[in-house]
């Protein structure tokens, strides 16, 4: 077994700190040298890869106070392993941090499997854009001259064209309208109009 996988045999929640650098933002994820879920699966098997994902998902679900059944959590772990095999634990912690600090999560009454998978797909687009931008920066630093016909620039343009603008649901619009109304009411109370 390679040394980078030695801590992945630990599958208890209290041992999980040994597994991750706990990236909170995309630049930290980019700098991380953790093995991907696919590498864990290849080296240690699908059970270890899935249990690693499940530990991080468990933390995320507790933080978000999500109301997910066990079967939904296992499905989400399978979804990540199938659709995002190049992700690492840092991706899950960064995604969790993004959800905790986003206004989208505030508009959810309780996070559902559908909400989380949509946001995970959106995180994937953001990560791809970030990766392309990083590659462009790295490439331009090495060349010393402006990028003219770069494959990363073309890939970035394709990603921008194919990325979907997040659709705001009526429930989210209503929540935003209620929040704005409450702010106006507070302002009117302060001014003595109410």
C-alpha positions in Angstrom: 0.0 0.0 0.0 1.3 3.4 -0.9 2.0 5.8 2.0 -0.6 8.4 0.8 -3.4 5.8 1.4 -2.4 4.7 4.9 -4.9 6.8 6.7 -7.8 5.7 4.5 -8.0 2.5 6.4 -9.4 4.5 9.2 -13.1 4.8 8.7 -14.3 6.2 12.1 -15.5 9.7 12.3 -13.0 10.6 15.0 -10.1 9.5 12.6 -11.4 11.5 9.7 -9.2 14.6 10.6 -6.2 12.5 9.4 -7.8 12.1 6.0 -8.1 15.7 4.9 -6.4 19.1 4.8 -9.9 20.5 5.3 -9.9 22.8 2.3 -12.5 25.5 2.6 -12.1 27.3 -0.7 -11.3 26.3 -4.3 -7.6 27.5 -4.3 -7.0 25.2 -1.3 -8.6 22.3 -3.1 -6.4 23.1 -6.1 -3.3 23.0 -4.0 -4.3 19.8 -2.2 -2.4 16.6 -3.1 -4.9 14.2 -1.6 -5.8 11.1 -3.5 -9.0 11.2 -5.5 -12.0 9.0 -4.7 -11.1 7.0 -7.8 -7.5 6.5 -6.6 -8.9 5.3 -3.2 -11.3 3.0 -5.0 -8.5 1.5 -7.1 -6.0 1.2 -4.2 -8.3 0.1 -1.4 -11.6 -0.9 -3.0 -15.0 0.6 -3.5 -16.0 0.0 0.2 -13.2 2.2 1.5 -13.9 4.9 -1.1 -17.6 4.9 -0.3 -17.1 5.0 3.4 -14.7 7.9 3.1 -17.3 9.8 1.1 -20.1 8.8 3.6 -18.1 10.2 6.6 -17.8 13.6 4.9 -21.4 13.5 3.8 -22.5 12.7 7.3 -20.7 15.8 8.6 -22.2 17.9 5.8 -25.7 16.6 6.5 -25.4 17.4 10.2 -24.1 20.9 9.5 -26.9 21.6 7.1 -29.5 19.9 9.3 -30.6 18.1 6.2 -33.5 15.7 6.5 -32.1 12.8 4.4 -32.9 9.1 4.8 -30.0 6.6 5.0 -30.9 5.3 1.5 -30.6 8.9 0.1 -27.2 9.4 1.8 -25.9 6.2 0.3 -27.3 7.2 -3.1 -25.5 10.6 -2.8 -22.2 8.8 -2.0 -22.7 6.6 -5.1 -23.6 9.6 -7.2 -20.4 11.3 -6.2 -18.3 8.2 -6.8 -19.9 7.7 -10.2 -20.1 11.3 -11.5 -17.2 12.9 -9.7 -14.5 10.2 -9.3 -11.7 12.9 -9.5 -13.0 14.6 -6.4 -11.2 14.4 -3.0 -12.3 14.9 0.6 -11.3 18.5 0.2 -13.9 18.9 -2.6 -16.6 17.7 -0.2 -15.4 20.0 2.6 -15.1 23.0 0.2 -18.6 22.2 -1.2 -20.0 22.0 2.4 -18.4 25.3 3.2 -19.9 26.9 0.1 -23.3 25.6 1.0 -23.0 26.8 4.6 -22.1 30.3 3.4 -24.5 30.6 0.4 -27.8 32.4 0.2 -29.2 29.4 -1.7 -29.0 27.2 1.3 -30.7 29.8 3.4 -33.7 29.7 1.2 -34.1 25.9 1.7 -36.5 25.0 4.5 -34.6 21.7 4.8 -32.0 20.6 2.3 -33.2 17.7 0.1 -31.3 15.3 -2.0 -32.4 17.2 -5.2 -31.1 20.5 -3.7 -27.8 19.0 -2.8 -27.2 17.3 -6.1 -28.1 20.4 -8.1 -25.7 22.5 -6.0 -23.0 19.7 -6.4 -23.4 20.0 -10.1 -23.1 23.8 -9.9 -20.0 23.4 -7.7 -18.6 21.1 -10.4 -19.0 23.9 -13.0 -17.4 26.4 -10.7 -14.5 24.0 -10.1 -14.0 23.4 -13.8 -14.0 27.2 -14.5 -11.5 27.7 -11.7 -9.3 24.9 -13.0 -9.3 26.3 -16.5 -8.4 29.8 -15.2 -5.6 28.3 -13.1 -4.2 26.5 -16.1 -4.4 29.6 -18.2 -2.6 31.6 -15.6 0.1 28.9 -15.2 0.5 28.6 -19.0 0.7 32.4 -19.5 3.4 32.6 -16.8 5.5 30.1 -18.5 5.2 31.6 -22.0 5.7 35.2 -20.9 3.5 36.4 -23.8 -0.3 36.8 -24.0 -2.3 33.7 -24.8 -3.5 33.7 -28.4 -4.6 30.2 -29.4 -4.6 28.2 -26.2 -6.5 25.0 -25.8 -7.4 25.9 -22.2 -8.9 29.2 -23.3 -11.0 27.3 -25.8 -12.1 24.8 -23.2 -13.0 27.7 -20.8 -15.1 29.3 -23.5 -16.9 26.0 -24.2 -17.5 25.6 -20.4 -18.9 29.1 -20.2 -21.3 28.5 -23.1 -22.4 25.1 -21.7 -22.8 26.2 -18.1 -26.4 26.8 -17.1 -27.5 29.8 -15.2 -28.9 28.5 -11.9 -32.7 28.6 -12.1 -34.3 30.3 -9.1 -37.4 28.5 -8.0 -40.6 30.2 -7.0 -40.0 29.2 -3.4 -36.6 30.9 -3.5 -38.1 34.0 -5.0 -40.8 34.1 -2.4 -38.2 33.7 0.4 -36.1 36.6 -1.0 -39.3 38.7 -1.3 -40.2 38.0 2.3 -36.7 38.8 3.5 -36.8 42.1 1.6 -40.2 42.9 3.0 -39.0 42.2 6.6 -36.0 44.5 6.0 -38.3 47.3 4.8 -40.6 46.8 7.8 -37.6 47.0 10.2 -36.4 50.1 8.5 -39.9 51.7 8.7 -40.1 50.8 12.4 -36.7 52.5 13.0 -38.0 55.6 11.2 -41.1 55.5 13.3 -43.4 55.1 10.3 -45.0 52.0 11.8 
